[in-house]
Amino acid sequence: MNCRQIVPVVGNTQTIAINRGTSLKLKAQRKDYNNNPITIEAEGVYFVIKKCWKDKEALVKIDKSQMTFDEQGYYHFTILPGMTENLDYGKYVWDFTATEDSGNYRAKPSRGYFIIGNSACWIVNESEE
């Protein structure tokens, strides 16, 4: 299995790479304007993978019910093999979104590119585009 920890950083676009049909453990943390971790759990939290930013439908969606929350403000979740095994190889996009006050406030603390490959060599070459 391909498992490693990645911490998305607020404001930075990051690339996550995975071999299709493997698992990947992730953690994400919301931060305030002073770059301090927000240690109060959000009302709604979502990690989604889409083919492109403007798509309304997510190919993969992990919500708060599939995450754990720790005292440092990290949301821990796992991309499971079945979530990517039917997706084509290539470049996708992801974002980590939080909602507050019954959806009246939305924040995208982090986002980036999501590469699905079939080998470490393919992933490196594809992510350099």
Sequence and secondary structure as in RCSB ss.txt:
>XXXX:A:sequence
MNCRQIVPVVGNTQTIAINRGTSLKLKAQRKDYNNNPITIEAEGVYFVIKKCWKDKEALVKIDKSQMTFDEQGYY
HFTILPGMTENLDYGKYVWDFTATEDSGNYRAKPSRGYFIIGNSACWIVNESEE
>XXXX:A:secstr
         TT EEEEEEETT  EEEEEE B TTS B  S  SEEEEEEESSTT SS SEEEEGGG EE TTSEE
EEEE HHHHTTS SEEEEEEEEEEETTTTEEEEEEEEEEEEESSHHHHHHHHT 
